[in-house]
Amino acid sequence: MQFDLKQFLHNGREPWRQSFTVDFGGADFPGYSVDEPVSVEFAAYPGEADVELVLKVESQVCASCARCLAPVRQPVCFERRWLIRPSDPDSEEFELPLAENGALDLDELAYQELVLEVEPVLLCSPDCQGLCPVCGQPKAAGCACQRQAGDDAPADARLSILKQLLQ
């Protein structure tokens, strides 16, 4: 979806609003995916010397818990606001995804803001205890492993490399 920002900055007299969905199924997200269409609301409100842009995004992200690897589905809802002056789009410091013709790419804007909004570490619950280093089962499931006192060798062979690095 495109919004002609330069045109609106010069001729916009009435608010402009648009609601739409974006499918980010094939998009590259850092450590998670967005499998369902994302709901986006965008509005532009003209002012005396500037334009206020408002972006609202509602989505669900899917990932594996960073501690226990359980599936995580987390809702993400946020709103962003910008005040844009007519000279801003011509500035080298302008950070919104603007095409050469002055059109604002709303799909790309929603994608960029979603990437910035999602926590870098997703957990199934704030008090997730993670996996048992002995048996690899989730600790919350009631792992029955009892490590012997003084046994400092990792029971899981995959963790032995960590022990070697500490020596």
C-alpha positions as CSV (number, residue, x, y, z in Angstrom):
1,M,0.0,0.0,0.0
2,Q,1.3,3.4,-0.9
3,F,0.6,6.9,0.5
4,D,1.7,9.9,-1.5
5,L,3.3,11.8,1.4
6,K,4.8,14.6,-0.7
7,Q,1.5,15.3,-2.4
8,F,-0.3,15.3,1.0
9,L,2.2,17.6,2.6
10,H,1.5,20.2,-0.1
11,N,-2.2,19.7,-0.8
12,G,-3.7,17.7,2.0
13,R,-6.5,19.6,3.7
14,E,-8.6,16.7,5.0
15,P,-7.5,13.7,7.2
16,W,-6.6,10.6,5.2
17,R,-7.3,7.1,6.8
18,Q,-6.8,3.6,5.5
19,S,-7.2,0.2,7.1
20,F,-5.7,-2.9,5.4
21,T,-4.0,-6.2,6.1
22,V,-0.5,-7.2,5.1
23,D,0.7,-10.8,4.7
24,F,4.3,-11.1,6.1
25,G,4.3,-15.0,5.8
26,G,7.5,-15.0,3.7
27,A,9.2,-12.1,5.4
28,D,12.4,-12.4,7.3
29,F,12.0,-11.7,11.0
30,P,14.7,-12.0,13.7
31,G,13.9,-15.2,15.6
32,Y,10.2,-15.4,15.0
33,S,7.6,-15.5,12.3
34,V,4.3,-13.7,11.5
35,D,2.0,-16.4,10.1
36,E,-1.3,-14.5,10.0
37,P,-2.1,-11.3,8.2
38,V,-1.2,-8.2,10.1
39,S,-3.9,-5.6,10.7
40,V,-2.7,-2.0,9.9
41,E,-4.4,1.3,10.3
42,F,-2.8,4.4,8.9
43,A,-3.9,8.0,9.2
44,A,-2.5,11.4,8.1
45,Y,-3.7,14.5,9.8
46,P,-2.8,17.9,8.2
47,G,-1.8,20.7,10.5
48,E,-0.8,24.3,10.0
49,A,2.9,23.7,9.3
50,D,3.2,19.9,9.5
51,V,1.4,16.6,9.1
52,E,0.9,14.0,11.8
53,L,1.2,10.4,10.7
54,V,-0.3,7.7,12.9
55,L,0.4,3.9,12.3
56,K,-1.4,1.2,14.3
57,V,-0.4,-2.4,14.0
58,E,-2.0,-5.5,15.4
59,S,-0.4,-8.9,14.9
60,Q,0.6,-12.3,16.4
61,V,4.2,-13.5,16.4
62,C,5.2,-17.1,16.6
63,A,8.5,-18.4,18.0
64,S,10.1,-20.9,20.3
65,C,10.6,-20.0,23.9
66,A,14.2,-18.8,24.4
67,R,14.6,-20.9,27.5
68,C,12.5,-24.1,27.1
69,L,11.8,-24.2,23.3
70,A,8.1,-24.4,23.8
71,P,5.9,-22.8,21.1
72,V,5.1,-19.1,21.8
73,R,2.3,-17.1,20.3
74,Q,2.4,-13.5,21.4
75,P,0.0,-10.7,20.5
76,V,1.7,-7.5,19.4
77,C,-0.3,-4.2,19.3
78,F,1.3,-0.8,19.1
79,E,0.9,2.7,17.7
80,R,3.5,5.0,16.3
81,R,3.2,8.8,15.6
82,W,5.4,11.1,13.5
83,L,5.2,14.9,12.8
84,I,6.5,15.6,9.3
85,R,7.3,19.0,8.0
86,P,7.2,19.7,4.2
87,S,11.0,19.9,4.1
88,D,11.6,16.6,6.0
89,P,11.2,14.1,3.0
90,D,14.0,15.9,1.2
91,S,16.4,15.5,4.2
92,E,19.1,12.8,4.2
93,E,18.1,12.0,7.8
94,F,14.5,11.1,6.9
95,E,14.0,7.6,8.1
96,L,10.6,6.5,6.8
97,P,10.5,4.2,3.7
98,L,9.9,6.9,1.0
99,A,10.2,6.1,-2.7
100,E,11.7,8.6,-5.1
101,N,8.3,9.7,-6.3
102,G,7.4,10.8,-2.7
103,A,5.2,7.8,-1.9
104,L,5.4,6.3,1.6
105,D,5.5,2.5,1.5
106,L,3.0,1.6,4.3
107,D,3.7,-2.2,4.1
108,E,7.4,-1.6,4.6
109,L,6.7,0.9,7.3
110,A,4.5,-1.6,9.2
111,Y,7.3,-4.3,8.7
112,Q,10.1,-2.1,10.1
113,E,8.0,-0.9,13.1
114,L,7.0,-4.5,13.9
115,V,10.6,-5.6,13.9
116,L,11.5,-2.8,16.3
117,E,8.5,-3.6,18.6
118,V,8.9,-7.3,19.2
119,E,11.0,-8.3,22.2
120,P,14.4,-9.7,21.2
121,V,13.9,-12.6,23.6
122,L,10.5,-14.3,23.6
123,L,9.5,-16.5,26.5
124,C,6.5,-18.8,27.1
125,S,6.1,-17.2,30.5
126,P,8.1,-14.6,32.5
127,D,9.0,-17.3,35.0
128,C,10.0,-20.0,32.6
129,Q,12.7,-22.2,34.2
130,G,14.1,-23.5,30.9
131,L,15.5,-27.0,30.3
132,C,17.2,-29.4,32.6
133,P,20.9,-29.5,31.7
134,V,20.9,-33.2,32.6
135,C,18.0,-34.7,30.8
136,G,16.9,-31.9,28.5
137,Q,13.3,-31.9,29.7
138,P,11.5,-28.7,30.7
139,K,12.1,-28.0,34.4
140,A,8.5,-26.8,34.7
141,A,7.3,-30.3,33.7
142,G,8.8,-31.7,37.0
143,C,12.2,-33.0,35.9
144,A,13.2,-35.9,38.2
145,C,17.0,-35.7,37.6
146,Q,19.1,-35.5,40.8
147,R,22.7,-34.5,40.1
148,Q,25.2,-36.0,42.4
149,A,27.0,-33.6,44.7
150,G,30.5,-32.8,43.3
151,D,29.6,-34.1,39.9
152,D,30.6,-31.2,37.7
153,A,30.7,-33.1,34.4
154,P,27.8,-32.2,32.2
155,A,25.5,-35.2,31.7
156,D,24.4,-34.0,28.3
157,A,27.3,-34.5,25.9
158,R,26.3,-31.4,24.0
159,L,27.2,-29.3,27.0
160,S,30.7,-30.8,27.3
161,I,32.1,-28.2,24.9
162,L,31.2,-25.5,27.4
163,K,33.2,-27.2,30.1
164,Q,36.2,-27.4,27.8
165,L,36.0,-23.7,27.1
166,L,36.1,-22.9,30.8
167,Q,39.3,-24.8,31.3
